[in-house]
Amino acid sequence: MVVLSVAAAAVLGAAGVAGLANYPPIPKDLTTPVQQRLAFHANNAVAVGWSTYEKQNMSCVEYGFSATALNKKACANTSVTYPTSRTWSNFVVLTDLAAGTDYYYKIVSGNSSVGTFKSALVAGDMEPFNATVMADLGVYGENGYTVSSKAKRDLSPAVSPELNHTTIAALAATIDEYDFVIHPGDFAYADDWYYNTDNVLDEKNVYEAILENFYDQLASIAANKPYMTGPGNHEAVCVEDGTIDHMCPNGQKNFTDYMQRFGRAVPTTFVSQSKNKTAVQLAQKAAGLALPPMWYSFEYGMAHIVMFNTETDFFNAPDTHGSYDLDVGPFGSKKQQINFLEADLASVDRSVTPWLIVAGHRPWYSTGGYGNQCFACQNAFEEIFYKYGVDAAMFGHVHNAQRFMPMYNNKTDSAGLNNPKAALPLVMGGPGNIEGLSAIGSNLTGNVFAYNASQTYARLQFMSKQKLGVQFFRSNDSSLLDSSVLYKEHDVAFVVQ
């Protein structure tokens, strides 16, 4: 967290004075879709989300099995905005999709093009697949990590920022090598608008401009691969300073943009494919407790994946009244998230989805030491993850790449990568943002890989029922930095440890 300067704090609230915001140009056709994003919405459904510069009375998407035969159509009359936003968020759910099938789609507008996506593999399908994982990805350009005046930011390629975001460019170049993206928190870094001191006279517009530019850049990936998200601290309020966040304007408080952008696209849970009646009932209970996009789960082939919230809705949550005290949330009833996790994790039938993966923003195992370890998160979540045999836990927040041996209760599992009981902790926070990359630190307990020399992204390889590969790549050339394989027997249908 960077504390706002006295000078910047003094002018907070003077938005719109200088008109300095670097907004993207508004298209002549206001129905033009921008900032497109996809998400798995149900067992056989994908949500298409996008933004427009005017409210849409009816939003429609045509889709089919080829670019020239878009013979199906889905529509919705949802087009919403908030006070400081220039855009409206629209979404449509495409239903009755065949599993694991390539589809083509076109948002109905006066100015749109055909995109493509692959629907989810049905739960229980043991076909190998890959998922890209990253967190802490910021905007590229004037208010992003490429500004040369900030020495701690990585050097950028000498190209127009709209054309080559180092990590996004790498994911675009390798787009055929993964099936979807998991991003557990921190998008754009709009709340860091004050890094550029010119912005203090127009901060509310700069905040929105950063979001527009970032999601325009991200659309090259999110419009073609389902993009599954979780909340991070940089989505919470307009400035990450608990002493003045109450001065944020309406629309830039309490995860507003994040909730609007993703909340209607991601699922609650998928309908259980287990033949066990208790598992089906528990999955139904979890669906009633899910609160997307803050916490929810989905399935893809051999994996059950849970997105959970490390920011609010548990005791001493850091963004509510904990270490950051941004006074946001809670979003659910008392213990709703914990009760969701208890029901959802207990419902997982390993004979159907052997791999149980969780993704949240703040880690409790990190080489960065005390400031980068969320002990309140550990107290809230680690025991329940161990109880139900979570295989791997993915995090961000710390701006580098880290891999540990399987860990529980601050100790390494003696089995290592060979059928451990503890979860494999992974930190995937190195794709690049305005705050730069984090020092490795000296807290090396259980750590076997740590890298911060350049931006990175990671990939999970679901190789078989018993083998999960983990790879870390350097963003600027997609060279492999670290590779490992976790082996799990998965010989028990319902794990309780």
Residue, then its C-alpha position, 0 to 999 in steps of 0.5 A: m500500500v502506498v500512502l497518499s501524500v498530504a498534497a494529494a489528499a488535500v485536493l481529493g474531491a476536486a475532480g473534473v477541474a483540469g480535464l487531464a484524464n487520458y480517456p480512450p476515444i468514444p466511438k462514433d457508433l455508441t453501440t460499439p462493444v468495448q472491453q469484452r469479457l467471457a465467463f463460464h456461467a453454468n455447466n453448459a452456458v457462457a456469459v458474454g459481457w461488454s461495455t458500451y458508451e450508451k445504455q442498451n435497451m436490448s443486448c443480443v449475441e448471435y452464436g453458432f459453430s462457425a463464423t458464417a453460421l451464427n444461427k442462434k441468438a440470445c438477448a437480455n435487457t440488462s444495461v447498467t452503469y454507476p455515477t462516475s462511469r462513462t460506460w454501461s455494462n451489458f451481458v448475455v448468457l449463451t445457453d445449451l452449449a455442447a461441452g468442450t466445443d468451439y463456438y463463434y459469437k458476434i455481439v449485435s451492434g452497428n460495429s462489432s466483429v466475430g469472436t470465438f470461445k470454447s465451452a467448458l468440458v463437462a465435469g468428469d471428462m479426464e481430457p488434459f487441459n491448461a489454465t493460465v493464472m495471474a493476479d495483480l495485472g495493471v494498466y499499461g501506458e500513461n498511468g501504468y507501469t511503463v512510466s519512466s519516471k518511476a524507477k521501480r517500474d519495469l522497462s517497457p517496449a518502445v511501442s504504443p501502449e495500446l499495442n503491446h502489454t508485455t504479459i497480455a501480449a504473451l497471453a495473446a501469442t500463446i492463446d492456443e495453449y490454454d483454455f481459460v484464465i483465472h485471475p484472483g484479484d487486482f485489476a488495472y490499479a485505478d486506485d493508484w491514479y495519484y502516482n502521477t501527480d498531474n492527476v490530483l486535479d481530476e482524480k475521479n475521471v483518471y480513475e475511470a480512464i484507467l479502468e477503460n484503458f485497462y479493460d480495452q487492453l485486456a479484451s484481447i484475451a478476455a473476449n476469447k478465453p473465459y476469464m474467471t475473476g476474484p476480488g483484490n484490494h485494488e478493486a475496493v475503493c478509489v484510493e487505497d488509504g483508509t484515512i481518506d477513502h470515505m471521500c471517494p465519490n459514489g461509484q468508486k466505493n465498495f468494489t462497485d466497478y468490479m461487482q458491476r463488471f463481473g457479478r452477473a457473468v460468473p456463476t454461483t456454482f455448477v450443478s453437481q455431476s456426482k451420483n452421491k445424493t449428499a454431494v448433490q444436496l451440499a452443492q445445492k446448499a453452496a449455490g444458495l450461499a455463493l455470492p458472485p463475483m466475491w465467492y463462487s465455484f465452477e467446474y471444468g473437466m477433472a477440476h473443481i475450482v473455487m474463487f474465494n474472497t480474502e478482502t471481506d466477510f470473515f473475522n478481521a478481514p483486511d479491507t473491512h476493519g483489519s489491516y487496511d480498514l477500507d470500511v468495505g463490505p461485508f457483502g453476505s450475512k454472518k459467516q456466509q462465505i465460510n458456510f459456502l466454503e464448508a458446503d462447496l468443498a464437502s460436495v466435491d466428488r473426487s471420482v468426478t473432479p479429482w482436482l480441487i483448486v482454490a484461488g484467492h488474493r492474499p497469501w499466508y505463505s510468502t517469501g515477502g515476510y510479515g507485510n505480505q502474509c495474511f494471517a487473518c486469511q490463514n486463520a479463516f481459511e487454511e483449516i477448512f482447506y486442509k480438512y477437505g484436501v484442497d490440492a493447490a491454492m493460488f494467490g497474488h497480492v505479492h508482486n512476484a512469482q513463488r512456489f512452495m512445497p505443500m504447506y499446512n500450519n506453517k510447516t512443509d508436508s513431509a510427502g513433498l509433491n508425492n501425494p501430500k495432504a497439505a495444499l500446494p501454495l502458489v503466488m502468481g502476482g508478477p504480470g506487471n502493474i504501476e507499483g512494480l515488482s516485490a522484493i523476494g524477502s528472506n522468509l524462505t520456509g518451504n519456498v522452492f522458487a521465487y522470481n522477481a527479475s521481470q514480469t511473469y505469468a503462470r499455467l496449471q497443466f491438468m495432465s491426468k487424474q493424478k498429475l498436475g503441472v505448474q509452470f511459471f513463464r517470463s512474460n517478455d519472451s514466454s520462456l520457462l522459469d520453473s516447472s513442477v508436477l504435483y502427484k496425488e492419488h485421488d483414491v477417495a471420493f470424499v476427502v475429510q482429513 
